Amino acid sequence: MRYINKNIFLSFISFLIIIGSFFYLYLYLFKEKTKLIKFAPSGISINFEVDISNNIEDIENFLINYEFIKSYLIRLNDNDLNVEIILKEPFAKNNLNQEIIFKDGSIGSFSYFNNEFINTIDLVDSSNETLQINDYLDKSIVYLKRIFNINQIKFIDSRRYDLYLEDNLRIMLPKKIDQKLLIFLEENFNLLKQNSNFQDYLDLRNFHEKTIRAK
């Protein structure tokens, strides 16, 4: 009888050990599976953070579809995954199309970004179709911003740009924005502003044909 009771006791202990092992294994797997994903402030929207979280196991292939992301970094801190998304430098925002244009030419919908990030972008693209940054603009925008206080920019006929200044003046640029034009503007724009004929716009579309109009 004692032998039988001893076997029952040992069997019961073995059973408890097996159940306990499965219980701790379950807790371990559950804990690993439910790591908390935390995002460092980066400018992206909560909805986009959720999308990234849902694709965290294949994040590299997921983020490759978003050209406005410069880089990302993932750190494991205890049981948390800390995710840092670094965005490229923005150029302008198009409120009509709800899009942000970045300096490298990539474009992203407002839905990917939070309002705080969107509101930091001062330059407004007023084009009906979101502007493209061509080589002329890319090479001259820093210089142009030194000369003008630009509030808005508009892409015209997919070939040239109009600039709208803070005093509501419009600068109609030629297709070719070269050093000759930039030097002329730097040396003469303040003088042109003093001209009573220059109240509305400065037409430089035919600058390279030595024709300038002002109104």
C-alpha positions as CSV (number, residue, x, y, z in Angstrom):
1,M,0.0,0.0,0.0
2,R,2.8,2.4,0.9
3,Y,4.5,1.6,-2.4
4,I,1.3,2.5,-4.3
5,N,0.9,5.8,-2.3
6,K,4.6,6.6,-3.0
7,N,4.1,6.1,-6.8
8,I,0.9,8.3,-6.7
9,F,2.8,11.0,-4.9
10,L,5.7,10.9,-7.3
11,S,3.4,10.9,-10.2
12,F,1.6,14.0,-8.8
13,I,4.9,15.8,-8.3
14,S,5.9,15.0,-11.8
15,F,2.6,16.3,-13.1
16,L,3.0,19.5,-11.2
17,I,6.5,20.0,-12.6
18,I,5.3,19.5,-16.1
19,I,2.4,21.9,-15.6
20,G,4.7,24.4,-14.0
21,S,7.1,24.1,-16.9
22,F,4.4,24.7,-19.5
23,F,3.1,27.7,-17.4
24,Y,6.5,29.4,-17.2
25,L,7.2,28.6,-20.9
26,Y,3.8,30.2,-21.8
27,L,4.6,33.3,-19.7
28,Y,8.0,33.6,-21.4
29,L,6.6,33.3,-24.9
30,F,3.7,35.6,-24.1
31,K,6.1,38.2,-22.6
32,E,8.4,38.0,-25.6
33,K,5.5,38.3,-28.0
34,T,4.0,41.4,-26.3
35,K,7.1,43.6,-26.1
36,L,6.0,47.2,-25.8
37,I,7.0,49.2,-28.8
38,K,7.9,52.8,-28.0
39,F,8.6,55.5,-30.6
40,A,10.9,58.5,-30.0
41,P,9.4,61.8,-31.1
42,S,10.1,62.1,-34.8
43,G,7.2,63.9,-36.5
44,I,5.3,60.8,-37.7
45,S,1.6,60.3,-36.9
46,I,0.2,57.8,-34.5
47,N,-1.5,55.8,-37.3
48,F,1.8,55.5,-39.1
49,E,3.4,54.3,-35.8
50,V,0.7,51.6,-35.6
51,D,1.5,50.5,-39.2
52,I,5.2,50.3,-38.4
53,S,4.5,48.3,-35.2
54,N,2.4,45.8,-37.2
55,N,5.3,45.3,-39.5
56,I,8.1,45.4,-36.9
57,E,9.4,41.9,-37.8
58,D,10.0,43.0,-41.4
59,I,10.6,46.7,-40.8
60,E,13.4,47.1,-43.3
61,N,11.2,45.9,-46.2
62,F,8.3,47.9,-44.9
63,L,10.1,51.2,-44.6
64,I,11.8,51.0,-47.9
65,N,8.5,52.0,-49.5
66,Y,8.7,55.4,-47.7
67,E,11.3,57.5,-49.4
68,F,10.9,60.4,-47.0
69,I,12.5,58.3,-44.2
70,K,16.2,59.0,-43.9
71,S,17.0,56.2,-41.5
72,Y,15.7,54.2,-38.5
73,L,17.1,52.7,-35.3
74,I,15.7,50.0,-33.1
75,R,17.0,49.4,-29.5
76,L,16.0,46.7,-27.1
77,N,15.6,48.0,-23.6
78,D,14.6,45.4,-21.1
79,N,11.3,44.2,-22.5
80,D,10.7,47.3,-24.7
81,L,11.5,48.0,-28.3
82,N,12.5,51.6,-28.7
83,V,12.1,52.8,-32.3
84,E,13.6,56.0,-33.7
85,I,12.5,57.2,-37.1
86,I,14.6,59.9,-38.7
87,L,12.8,61.9,-41.5
88,K,14.5,63.7,-44.3
89,E,14.6,67.5,-44.3
90,P,11.2,69.0,-45.6
91,F,11.1,71.6,-48.3
92,A,7.5,72.7,-48.5
93,K,3.9,71.6,-47.9
94,N,1.0,71.5,-50.4
95,N,-2.2,72.1,-48.4
96,L,-4.4,71.5,-51.4
97,N,-3.1,68.0,-52.0
98,Q,-2.3,67.4,-48.3
99,E,1.3,66.5,-49.1
100,I,4.8,67.3,-47.9
101,I,7.7,67.8,-50.4
102,F,11.1,66.9,-49.0
103,K,14.4,68.5,-50.2
104,D,15.5,65.4,-52.1
105,G,12.2,65.4,-54.0
106,S,10.4,62.7,-52.1
107,I,6.8,63.3,-51.2
108,G,4.6,62.0,-48.4
109,S,0.9,62.4,-47.5
110,F,0.0,64.5,-44.5
111,S,-1.5,61.3,-43.0
112,Y,2.1,60.0,-42.2
113,F,2.9,63.0,-40.1
114,N,1.6,64.7,-37.0
115,N,0.4,68.3,-36.9
116,E,3.3,69.5,-35.0
117,F,5.7,68.4,-37.7
118,I,3.5,69.8,-40.5
119,N,3.2,73.2,-38.8
120,T,7.0,73.6,-38.7
121,I,7.1,73.8,-42.5
122,D,6.8,77.5,-43.4
123,L,7.1,77.3,-47.2
124,V,3.8,76.6,-49.0
125,D,3.5,75.0,-52.4
126,S,0.4,76.5,-54.0
127,S,0.6,74.4,-57.2
128,N,-2.5,72.4,-58.3
129,E,-0.2,69.4,-58.7
130,T,2.4,69.0,-56.1
131,L,5.6,70.6,-57.3
132,Q,8.7,68.8,-58.5
133,I,12.1,70.1,-57.5
134,N,14.2,70.3,-60.7
135,D,18.0,70.7,-60.9
136,Y,17.7,74.5,-61.3
137,L,15.7,75.0,-58.1
138,D,17.7,72.4,-56.2
139,K,20.9,74.3,-56.9
140,S,19.5,77.8,-56.3
141,I,16.9,77.6,-53.5
142,V,19.4,78.5,-50.8
143,Y,20.6,81.5,-52.8
144,L,17.0,82.6,-53.5
145,K,16.0,82.4,-49.9
146,R,18.9,84.8,-49.1
147,I,17.5,87.3,-51.5
148,F,13.8,86.9,-50.9
149,N,11.5,86.3,-48.0
150,I,9.6,83.5,-49.7
151,N,6.1,82.5,-48.4
152,Q,4.9,80.4,-51.3
153,I,6.2,78.7,-54.4
154,K,4.2,77.6,-57.4
155,F,5.3,75.1,-60.1
156,I,4.1,76.5,-63.5
157,D,3.6,74.3,-66.6
158,S,5.9,71.7,-65.1
159,R,8.9,73.8,-66.2
160,R,9.4,76.9,-64.1
161,Y,8.5,78.5,-60.7
162,D,6.7,81.6,-59.4
163,L,7.7,82.9,-55.9
164,Y,5.3,84.7,-53.7
165,L,7.0,87.0,-51.1
166,E,5.8,88.0,-47.7
167,D,4.7,91.5,-49.0
168,N,2.5,89.8,-51.7
169,L,5.0,90.5,-54.5
170,R,5.3,87.7,-57.1
171,I,8.6,86.9,-58.7
172,M,8.1,85.0,-62.1
173,L,11.3,83.1,-62.6
174,P,12.6,81.8,-65.9
175,K,13.0,78.2,-66.6
176,K,16.8,78.5,-66.3
177,I,17.9,79.7,-62.9
178,D,21.6,80.3,-63.3
179,Q,24.3,82.3,-61.6
180,K,23.8,85.3,-63.9
181,L,20.2,85.6,-62.8
182,L,21.0,85.2,-59.1
183,I,23.8,87.8,-59.1
184,F,21.5,90.2,-60.9
185,L,18.7,89.7,-58.3
186,E,21.1,90.1,-55.4
187,E,22.6,93.3,-56.8
188,N,19.3,94.9,-58.0
189,F,16.3,93.6,-56.2
190,N,16.3,96.3,-53.5
191,L,16.5,99.0,-56.2
192,L,13.7,97.4,-58.1
193,K,11.5,97.4,-55.0
194,Q,11.9,101.2,-54.8
195,N,10.5,101.6,-58.3
196,S,6.9,102.7,-58.2
197,N,6.1,100.5,-61.2
198,F,6.9,97.4,-59.1
199,Q,3.9,96.9,-57.0
200,D,2.5,93.5,-58.1
201,Y,5.0,91.3,-59.9
202,L,8.5,91.1,-61.4
203,D,8.5,89.1,-64.6
204,L,11.8,87.5,-65.3
205,R,10.6,84.8,-67.6
206,N,12.5,86.3,-70.5
207,F,15.5,87.4,-68.5
208,H,17.9,85.5,-70.7
209,E,16.5,87.4,-73.7
210,K,17.3,90.6,-71.7
211,T,13.7,91.5,-71.1
212,I,12.3,92.3,-67.7
213,R,8.8,93.5,-66.9
214,A,7.4,94.9,-63.7
215,K,4.0,96.0,-62.6
